[in-house]
Amino acid sequence: MDIEELKATAELAQLELNEEEVVRLQEEVGRMLENFAKMEELDVADLPPTAHALTHDNPLREDQPDSRVNTEELLNRAPERENEFFIVPNVL
């Protein structure tokens, strides 16, 4: 990445860089871009579209309807309600 591209990118990101930071960042970004170029050389045609470093099953239980909930009792606790709905004050 040339210095003008780097300065324009920093400006878009609202970063104020001094000249020393620009030079150091140019080197670091250059190394990153070289690494990306190396990754583009890899053959990934046989890889599955997504992969995860950790393979965990979903630790959450399935949602099950609970017949113990009394809707009328819950609605009676609301400060305001209209039929089967809570009335929520406007915020804006």
Buried (B, 14 or more C-beta within 10 A) or exposed (E): BEEEEBBEEBEEEEEEBEEEEBEEBBEEBEEEEEEEEEEEEEEEEEEEEEEEEEEEEEEEEEEEEEEEEEEEEEBEEEEEEEEEEEEEEEEE
